[in-house]
Amino acid sequence: MQEPIIFNYSILENILYSKLDATNSEIRNACEVSNSLEFIEGNIDKFKLDESAKGLLKELTKNEVIVKEMIGVEKYNEEKDILEKMAKQEEAKGQF
């Protein structure tokens, strides 16, 4: 018998564990093959991400160690700088 093991990460991170550079279609296919797509899509509202620059920046910094391991320190810093600039622009427009 097979015992599934879920690491203490998000579903996406667990899927990416076997292939860090997986495309969105490969990730979706993996969910379909494992019969988990219905569960994931059925619970999507519980895991909704704040897609504002401020929200994304918060998630990026919260997961700093993992993201740096995945994309490297230089790319992490570039992405963080971009999100910080975008957050300032959103704030200037009154979009919090």
C-alpha positions as CSV (number, residue, x, y, z in Angstrom):
1,M,0.0,0.0,0.0
2,Q,1.0,3.6,-0.6
3,E,1.0,6.1,2.1
4,P,0.8,9.7,0.8
5,I,3.1,12.2,2.6
6,I,2.2,15.9,2.6
7,F,5.0,18.2,3.6
8,N,4.2,21.2,5.7
9,Y,3.8,23.5,2.7
10,S,1.0,24.5,0.4
11,I,-0.5,22.1,-2.1
12,L,1.4,23.9,-4.9
13,E,4.7,23.5,-3.1
14,N,4.0,19.9,-2.5
15,I,3.4,19.3,-6.2
16,L,6.4,21.4,-7.2
17,Y,8.6,19.2,-4.8
18,S,9.1,16.7,-7.6
19,K,9.6,19.3,-10.4
20,L,10.4,22.9,-9.5
21,D,10.0,24.2,-13.0
22,A,6.6,22.6,-13.7
23,T,4.3,24.6,-15.9
24,N,0.7,25.5,-14.8
25,S,-0.6,22.8,-17.2
26,E,1.7,20.2,-15.8
27,I,0.6,21.1,-12.2
28,R,-3.1,20.9,-13.2
29,N,-2.4,17.5,-15.0
30,A,-0.7,16.2,-11.8
31,C,-3.8,17.2,-9.8
32,E,-6.1,15.5,-12.3
33,V,-4.0,12.3,-12.3
34,S,-4.0,12.2,-8.5
35,N,-7.7,12.9,-8.3
36,S,-7.1,15.9,-6.1
37,L,-8.3,18.6,-8.6
38,E,-11.9,18.5,-7.4
39,F,-10.8,18.9,-3.8
40,I,-8.5,21.8,-4.6
41,E,-10.9,23.7,-6.8
42,G,-13.7,23.1,-4.3
43,N,-11.7,24.7,-1.5
44,I,-10.2,27.5,-3.6
45,D,-12.1,30.3,-1.8
46,K,-10.5,29.2,1.5
47,F,-7.0,29.8,0.0
48,K,-7.6,32.9,-2.0
49,L,-4.6,35.1,-2.3
50,D,-4.8,38.9,-2.0
51,E,-3.5,39.7,-5.5
52,S,-2.8,43.4,-4.8
53,A,0.9,44.3,-4.9
54,K,0.9,44.8,-1.1
55,G,-0.7,41.4,-0.6
56,L,1.8,39.7,-2.9
57,L,4.7,41.4,-1.2
58,K,3.4,40.2,2.2
59,E,3.3,36.6,0.9
60,L,6.7,36.9,-0.8
61,T,8.4,38.1,2.4
62,K,6.5,35.6,4.5
63,N,7.9,32.8,2.3
64,E,11.3,34.4,1.8
65,V,13.4,31.4,2.6
66,I,11.5,29.0,0.3
67,V,11.3,31.5,-2.5
68,K,15.0,32.2,-2.3
69,E,15.7,28.5,-2.5
70,M,13.5,28.2,-5.5
71,I,14.5,31.2,-7.6
72,G,17.7,32.4,-6.0
73,V,18.5,35.5,-4.0
74,E,19.1,37.9,-6.9
75,K,15.8,37.1,-8.6
76,Y,14.0,37.2,-5.2
77,N,15.4,40.7,-4.6
78,E,14.3,41.9,-8.1
79,E,10.8,40.6,-7.6
80,K,10.6,42.2,-4.1
81,D,11.8,45.6,-5.5
82,I,9.1,45.4,-8.3
83,L,6.4,44.6,-5.8
84,E,7.5,47.4,-3.5
85,K,7.3,49.9,-6.3
86,M,3.9,48.6,-7.4
87,A,2.6,48.7,-3.8
88,K,3.6,52.4,-3.6
89,Q,1.8,53.1,-6.9
90,E,-1.3,51.3,-5.7
91,E,-1.2,53.3,-2.5
92,A,-0.7,56.6,-4.4
93,K,-3.8,55.7,-6.5
94,G,-5.8,55.0,-3.3
95,Q,-6.0,51.3,-3.9
96,F,-5.2,49.6,-0.6
